[in-house]
Every structure is written in C-alpha cells, then in structure tokens.
Amino acid sequence: MTAPIPRDIPDLPVIPGRRTTLTPSSAPAGAVAPPVRRPLTAVYRLLLALAALAAVTVELLLGSPARVLSHFTVQSTLLLAAVMLASAGRAWTARRPLPGALTGAALLYVIAAALLHHVLLADAAPAYTLTGPAATADPTGPAGTLAALAPPALHTVLPIAAVLDWLLLSPPARTRLVHAAAWLLYPAAHLALAPALGGLLLTGPARHLYPFQDAGRHGHPYVLGVSLLLLLALYCLALALITLDRTRPDPVRLGAKTGFRLRPPVG
C-alpha cells in the first residue's frame, strides 16, 4: 500500500545567506550558432593571398624595390594578402573572424587603388607604371607573360576577388561610422609624403610617384585640390561600404540549420 500524494506541498524554507541579483546578459553568438570550419573559404582566401604576393613579387623583380613598395597599390595589396592569410587560417580552424575595422580597411584600400588607377592613372602622360621609366627592357618568354599579367592582377582581378569574398564569404562586420574617418589617416599620410618620397627615390623628368602630383607641371593649387578631392571621394566610398556592411544579409548564416524544428504530429 502506497502513501497518498499530498494535495499541497509546503514551501521550502528560505536558505539563509547572501542573496545575489542576477543581471541579464546576452548569449554569445557561438552559443546559438557554433562556429564551423569552412575549408572552401579558407582555400579561396589562401589562393587570393598567394596571387597578391605573386603579383607584387613580379613588380619587385621588374623595377626598383624601393620605388615599387612606395606605391599605394602595392602597399594595399600586401595588406590584403596579410588579411586574407589570417582570415584563411581562422576559417580553416573555425575561429572568430578578424575585426571589421581591419578587414574593412584592407577592402577599402584595394578598391580605392583600383579606382584611382582606372580613373586618373591609366591614361596619364607620361605612362604610369609601378616600375617607373627605369625599367625599359621588356622581358620575353614566361617572364614577359608574368610582367603583362601583374598590372591587371593588381588593379582589377585582386580588387574584384576581394569584393566577392566580402559579399559572398564574409559575415557583416558591423563597422561604425567612426571607422570611415580612421581609415582616411593612412591615405592622407601617403598623399602628403608621396612627393617627398618620390624626390628621394626618383631622378629625371618623372620625379613623382603619381603624375597628378607634379607641382612643377600643374601647380601647387592643382595638386592640393586633387588630393583633397581624392580624400573626399575615399571618405564617401568608406561610408558606402559601412552602409552596405550594416544592411546586407549574412552569407555565412543564410540557409544555416538550427537545432529547433517544428514537425507535424505523428499518427
């Protein structure tokens, strides 16, 4: 014979001691959607980084290393290669992505360098090259093929590949408007120091890294005006990237499965 179940269970006595008030906290993203390895993304970023390093290496072999490394295109490409290598490792090991301030800066700089080349420098006179007028000998054979492929890779292929990685393989970094102003510091310093750096590295009529900075030909007001317009255009581009980053969907979690499913009743 079993004992009857009581109708009312008495309240448990209060445990004496110090009471603590639990503060609300948000669960980390890993608790809701645990990170997963993305080997295809890692391979794509690794190939992108290797292509960037190969294009820069070809330019270094064709011209003066000091001159080549002084160009904004080469510097932004090296930054992109470093970011892609680090991002590839994080995608392979299922670690958190790099900070949005870093990845956004790398993307902004390669896009800005590509636009600068196609808008201002592609049809410049004298012809604009990363290696400069000193590299007059045109290599033949495989070396000539690599020399012909390096400029379009730096100015067109790699920026497009970086944009595709940002749109299709990277989650929104939730960058803020303050990042747009911070990203301008490096390009502003580069534009300010480029004339002095070109005077130290170059000789002859083409003593400037960029034709639009030739004050002897265009005048100082023209050089200053073009530099300010470039910085303003770069700031607008940074604002556009931040706006798109905050409004675009997350390509990583699109179609991702969660642990909760509603199923029809059985029977």
C-alpha positions, -999 to 999 in steps of 0.1 A, spaced: 0 0 0 14 34 -10 11 66 8 -14 91 -6 0 120 -26 -5 153 -6 -26 179 -22 -3 208 -12 34 206 -9 47 230 17 71 257 6 107 250 10 124 270 38 144 300 28 181 292 28 198 318 49 227 337 34 235 364 10 212 369 -20 227 379 -53 208 396 -81 214 381 -115 220 407 -142 207 400 -177 233 391 -202 232 383 -239 243 349 -251 273 348 -273 269 341 -309 287 308 -305 260 296 -281 233 300 -307 253 291 -339 285 274 -330 314 282 -355 321 256 -381 351 250 -403 349 265 -438 376 248 -458 365 261 -492 365 297 -479 400 291 -464 413 278 -498 398 307 -517 414 332 -494 447 314 -494 448 315 -532 438 351 -532 467 359 -508 492 339 -529 481 356 -561 486 390 -544 520 381 -532 529 368 -567 518 399 -584 538 421 -560 569 399 -564 568 402 -602 567 440 -599 596 439 -574 617 419 -598 610 442 -627 617 475 -610 634 491 -581 621 475 -549 621 509 -530 600 525 -558 576 496 -561 570 494 -524 563 531 -522 531 529 -543 497 528 -526 486 499 -548 514 477 -537 510 486 -500 473 480 -501 478 446 -519 503 435 -492 478 444 -465 451 425 -484 474 394 -486 481 395 -448 444 399 -440 435 370 -464 461 347 -449 449 354 -414 413 350 -424 420 317 -442 435 303 -410 405 314 -390 381 299 -415 400 266 -415 401 264 -377 366 277 -371 378 307 -352 361 341 -350 367 364 -380 391 393 -379 379 427 -366 358 446 -391 380 477 -388 409 457 -402 391 438 -430 372 469 -440 404 489 -443 420 463 -465 390 462 -487 386 499 -489 423 505 -498 424 479 -527 391 493 -541 404 529 -539 437 519 -555 419 502 -584 396 532 -589 425 556 -587 443 537 -614 414 533 -638 401 569 -634 433 590 -631 464 570 -639 455 546 -668 457 573 -694 482 595 -678 511 611 -697 538 600 -693 526 565 -689 521 554 -653 538 522 -642 547 508 -608 583 500 -620 589 535 -634 607 546 -665 639 529 -655 626 495 -664 627 500 -702 636 464 -712 606 443 -720 611 407 -708 602 379 -731 590 344 -726 574 334 -693 589 365 -677 572 387 -702 539 369 -697 541 374 -659 551 411 -664 520 416 -686 497 398 -661 509 416 -629 494 451 -636 458 439 -644 460 415 -615 469 443 -591 445 468 -604 415 447 -615 415 410 -606 425 412 -570 401 440 -561 372 421 -577 382 389 -559 383 408 -525 349 423 -531 335 388 -539 350 374 -507 334 403 -488 300 398 -504 297 360 -506 320 346 -479 323 372 -450 297 379 -424 288 416 -418 315 431 -395 291 457 -381 315 486 -387 307 520 -374 308 555 -390 338 564 -368 358 538 -388 354 559 -420 374 588 -406 400 565 -391 405 547 -424 415 581 -440 445 586 -419 468 563 -438 458 575 -473 461 612 -462 496 605 -449 506 587 -481 494 616 -503 513 640 -481 545 621 -481 545 608 -517 560 639 -533 589 639 -509 594 602 -512 594 604 -550 620 631 -549 643 609 -529 638 577 -549 634 591 -585 655 612 -608 649 627 -642 617 642 -655 594 617 -638 603 625 -603 569 619 -589 552 586 -579 519 599 -594 516 622 -624 489 644 -608 514 654 -580 538 671 -604 536 706 -590 561 719 -615 538 710 -643 503 715 -628 510 740 -599 505 736 -562 468 746 -561 460 718 -586 480 692 -566 463 702 -534 428 703 -550 432 668 -565 445 654 -532 415 669 -513 391 655 -538 406 621 -536 403 621 -498 367 633 -501 359 605 -526 376 580 -504 355 591 -474 323 587 -494 334 553 -505 341 543 -469 306 555 -459 291 534 -487 310 503 -476 299 508 -440 263 513 -450 263 482 -472 280 462 -445 253 471 -419 224 464 -443 235 433 -463 225 398 -453 249 374 -437 260 350 -464 275 326 -438 243 320 -420 219 320 -449 204 286 -450 221 275 -418 203 249 -398 194 254 -362 187 228 -336 149 235 -333 125 222 -359 87 220 -358 75 187 -371 39 175 -379 24 152 -353 30 115 -358 -1 94 -364 
